[in-house]
């Protein structure tokens, strides 16, 4: 079945290359000047954050409803996600796409996040912003604080929904950073990857089924999310992610008319250029032992460690051991006593717990040699 999907996909890519609409320029230009028909685009490897492709990566542009990646992420990081409340009537009166909220509806923050990530509900974004921060302006300030924490240096949020506004902008690179962070939230990743999501809200609440606007989930077998966007000013915007053989790539296009096919073509070009590379400790790891029959004990990683390496790019990998300076005997084989972390250019890319490689018995206690030592021991036992 999967082989058939890839054969159909290959046919689609041939069609895309030959039949790309003139209005979008060429979707893909091969060769040294490889580019896409977008105002800006990037391909990022998710585990390391390494860029595989970039086109105007730091150009400030409107990003439409891909803004809701930040709004949904902040929403899902709140406590009491399943606490019911009545939506603020002013917050849901907003133009554009909607999850269907009405005055008096009871909802939860979890359902609002789902409404953002499937139906791209502007009403959901507004309702969540007011619930969390008291106003949309206050929530926008929180969005910008989080953007700064993520290293999104060329981003400024004004609205929680992504509707066009002055000084509301981001870049393809920054949106890839945001998508990477969002995928680390398990509930975000689950919701963004569902083709259809069941949510409960209303007056009284009842279960609805909302269709995900991200057609890439149906068009591309390896797609796992994330978020679409469109306004007249921004054009079509898409932040997507796909996973294949343990490798996750994030693709961002801003202002790309043929975004579905462009993302597919970028995945098909760059997945073959990345492979998992096994990481092993550099030399033997020894832990000093106090009070044992052995002066030290070897440690070994308990989990395989690997990082996605890009073909033709050799980057030195360093390691750091996090373990106590020594351990007291006795020790059992398999006891976890620390971890090893691997770094690429100063950034962690993989890690594994470290376990004791062999048992170490404690030295037998020496018997007291003098009468005074025997009296001291007897007194200690009596207490």
VEXMIMAR-41720 format. One record per residue (C-alpha): x, y, z. Coordinates in steps of 0.25 Angstrom, whole numbers, padded with zeros to 4 digits, always signed. Example, Ala and Ser with C-alpha at 12.3 -4.5 7.8 and 13.67 -1.06 7.14 Angstrom:
BEGIN
+0049-0018+0031;+0055-0004+0029;
# end
This chain:
BEGIN
+0000+0000+0000;+0011+0010+0004;+0019+0006-0009;+0006+0010-0017;+0005+0023-0010;+0019+0027-0014;+0017+0023-0028;+0005+0032-0029;+0013+0043-0022;+0024+0041-0032;+0014+0043-0043;+0008+0055-0037;+0022+0062-0036;+0025+0060-0050;+0011+0066-0053;+0015+0078-0044;+0028+0080-0050;+0022+0081-0064;+0009+0087-0062;+0012+0098-0051;+0003+0110-0053;+0010+0123-0059;+0003+0131-0049;+0012+0125-0038;+0024+0126-0046;+0031+0112-0046;+0028+0104-0034;+0042+0098-0034;+0055+0101-0042;+0065+0090-0041;+0080+0092-0042;+0089+0101-0035;+0078+0112-0034;+0068+0103-0028;+0056+0111-0023;+0042+0111-0021;+0030+0120-0025;+0029+0126-0011;+0032+0140-0005;+0040+0132+0005;+0043+0117+0009;+0051+0108+0017;+0053+0094+0020;+0058+0090+0034;+0062+0077+0041;+0054+0077+0053;+0063+0070+0063;+0076+0079+0061;+0069+0091+0055;+0079+0091+0043;+0074+0097+0030;+0074+0089+0018;+0068+0100+0008;+0065+0114+0010;+0060+0125+0001;+0058+0139+0007;+0058+0132+0021;+0059+0145+0029;+0049+0154+0020;+0038+0159+0029;+0025+0156+0023;+0010+0154+0028;+0008+0139+0032;-0007+0139+0033;-0013+0128+0041;+0000+0120+0043;+0000+0130+0055;-0009+0121+0062;+0002+0111+0064;+0007+0121+0075;-0007+0123+0080;-0010+0108+0081;+0003+0105+0087;+0001+0115+0098;-0013+0110+0100;-0009+0096+0102;+0002+0100+0112;-0009+0106+0121;-0014+0098+0134;-0028+0093+0135;-0029+0090+0120;-0042+0083+0122;-0049+0093+0131;-0062+0098+0124;-0065+0113+0123;-0074+0121+0115;-0067+0129+0103;-0066+0144+0104;-0076+0149+0093;-0068+0160+0088;-0056+0151+0086;-0063+0142+0077;-0068+0153+0068;-0057+0153+0057;-0057+0151+0042;-0051+0140+0034;-0051+0125+0038;-0058+0120+0050;-0060+0107+0058;-0075+0111+0060;-0075+0118+0074;-0087+0125+0077;-0091+0135+0089;-0093+0126+0101;-0085+0114+0097;-0078+0106+0107;-0064+0101+0103;-0051+0097+0109;-0037+0102+0105;-0034+0088+0099;-0045+0089+0090;-0041+0104+0086;-0027+0099+0082;-0034+0088+0074;-0043+0098+0067;-0030+0106+0063;-0022+0094+0058;-0034+0088+0050;-0044+0099+0045;-0034+0110+0047;-0044+0117+0056;-0042+0132+0058;-0053+0131+0068;-0045+0120+0076;-0033+0129+0075;-0040+0141+0081;-0047+0133+0092;-0034+0126+0096;-0027+0140+0097;-0037+0146+0105;-0039+0134+0114;-0024+0133+0117;-0019+0148+0117;-0032+0156+0119;-0031+0163+0106;-0025+0161+0092;-0015+0172+0094;-0009+0165+0106;-0009+0152+0100;-0001+0158+0088;+0009+0162+0098;+0010+0148+0103;+0012+0143+0089;+0024+0153+0087;+0030+0149+0100;+0030+0134+0096;+0035+0137+0082;+0047+0144+0088;+0049+0132+0097;+0049+0123+0084;+0059+0132+0077;+0049+0137+0067;+0057+0150+0065;+0049+0155+0053;+0035+0153+0058;+0024+0162+0064;+0010+0158+0067;-0002+0167+0068;-0014+0158+0067;-0016+0144+0072;-0023+0139+0059;-0013+0144+0049;-0023+0154+0042;-0015+0165+0035;-0010+0176+0044;+0001+0186+0043;+0013+0181+0050;+0008+0167+0050;+0019+0159+0043;+0029+0147+0043;+0039+0140+0035;+0040+0126+0029;+0052+0123+0038;+0045+0128+0050;+0032+0120+0047;+0040+0108+0045;+0046+0110+0059;+0032+0112+0064;+0027+0099+0057;+0039+0091+0063;+0035+0096+0077;+0021+0093+0075;+0023+0079+0071;+0030+0076+0084;+0017+0078+0091;+0010+0064+0090;-0004+0069+0090;-0001+0080+0080;+0005+0069+0071;-0006+0060+0072;-0017+0070+0069;-0009+0076+0057;-0007+0063+0051;-0022+0058+0051;-0029+0059+0038;-0042+0061+0046;-0044+0064+0061;-0056+0062+0070;-0058+0074+0080;-0069+0077+0090;-0075+0091+0091;-0088+0098+0090;-0100+0102+0098;-0102+0092+0104;-0088+0085+0099;-0089+0074+0089;-0079+0067+0081;-0075+0072+0067;-0065+0067+0057;-0056+0077+0050;-0048+0075+0037;-0034+0079+0037;-0031+0090+0026;-0017+0084+0024;-0019+0075+0012;-0005+0071+0012;-0009+0061+0023;-0017+0054+0012;-0008+0057+0000;+0006+0052+0006;+0007+0039+0013;+0018+0044+0023;+0011+0057+0027;+0009+0059+0042;+0004+0074+0042;+0004+0086+0045;-0004+0099+0040;-0009+0106+0028;-0012+0121+0026;-0018+0131+0016;-0021+0145+0015;-0022+0154+0003;-0009+0161+0008;-0001+0149+0012;-0005+0140+0001;-0005+0125+0004;+0004+0121+0016;+0007+0107+0020;+0016+0102+0032;+0016+0087+0030;+0024+0075+0036;+0027+0061+0031;+0033+0049+0037;+0041+0037+0030;+0050+0027+0036;+0052+0034+0049;+0055+0048+0042;+0045+0060+0043;+0046+0071+0034;+0039+0084+0035;+0035+0092+0022;+0030+0107+0022;+0026+0115+0011;+0020+0129+0012;+0013+0135+0000;+0013+0122-0009;+0001+0120-0018;+0004+0105-0020;+0008+0101-0006;+0003+0087-0006;+0011+0082-0018;+0023+0091-0014;+0024+0085+0000;+0023+0071-0006;+0034+0074-0016;+0043+0079-0005;+0041+0067+0004;+0044+0058-0007;+0057+0066-0010;+0062+0067+0004;+0058+0054+0011;+0068+0046+0003;+0079+0056+0007;+0077+0053+0022;+0081+0040+0029;+0082+0036+0044;+0096+0035+0049;+0099+0026+0061;+0106+0032+0073;+0115+0025+0083;+0123+0029+0094;+0137+0034+0091;+0145+0025+0100;+0142+0017+0113;+0133+0024+0123;+0138+0020+0137;+0131+0024+0151;+0140+0024+0163;+0134+0015+0174;+0136+0017+0189;+0135+0006+0199;+0135-0005+0188;+0143-0017+0184;+0146-0009+0171;+0152+0005+0170;+0143+0008+0158;+0132+0003+0150;+0129+0005+0135;+0117+0012+0130;+0109+0009+0117;+0098+0016+0110;+0084+0009+0112;+0078+0015+0099;+0083+0016+0085;+0086+0031+0081;+0086+0036+0067;+0085+0050+0060;+0080+0053+0046;+0093+0057+0038;+0092+0064+0025;+0100+0057+0013;+0112+0065+0010;+0112+0073+0023;+0122+0067+0033;+0121+0074+0047;+0129+0070+0059;+0120+0064+0070;+0125+0066+0085;+0120+0059+0097;+0118+0062+0112;+0116+0053+0124;+0106+0056+0135;+0109+0047+0146;+0113+0048+0161;+0128+0049+0164;+0128+0036+0171;+0117+0025+0176;+0117+0017+0189;+0117+0002+0188;+0109-0007+0187;+0105-0004+0172;+0096-0013+0164;+0098-0015+0149;+0088-0007+0141;+0087+0004+0152;+0084+0018+0145;+0095+0028+0151;+0095+0039+0140;+0094+0042+0125;+0102+0045+0113;+0098+0057+0104;+0104+0059+0090;+0105+0073+0084;+0106+0078+0070;+0112+0092+0070;+0109+0094+0084;+0094+0090+0083;+0089+0076+0089;+0085+0067+0078;+0083+0053+0086;+0085+0047+0099;+0084+0034+0107;+0084+0030+0121;+0097+0023+0127;+0096+0011+0135;+0106+0003+0143;+0112-0008+0135;+0115-0018+0145;+0112-0021+0160;+0121-0016+0171;+0120-0022+0185;+0123-0014+0197;+0136-0017+0205;+0134-0025+0217;+0134-0016+0230;+0147-0018+0238;+0146-0024+0252;+0149-0015+0263;+0164-0017+0268;+0164-0011+0282;+0155-0013+0294;+0152+0002+0293;+0147+0000+0278;+0139-0012+0282;+0132-0004+0294;+0129+0007+0284;+0123-0002+0274;+0114-0009+0285;+0110+0005+0290;+0106+0009+0276;+0098-0003+0274;+0091-0001+0288;+0086+0012+0284;
# end
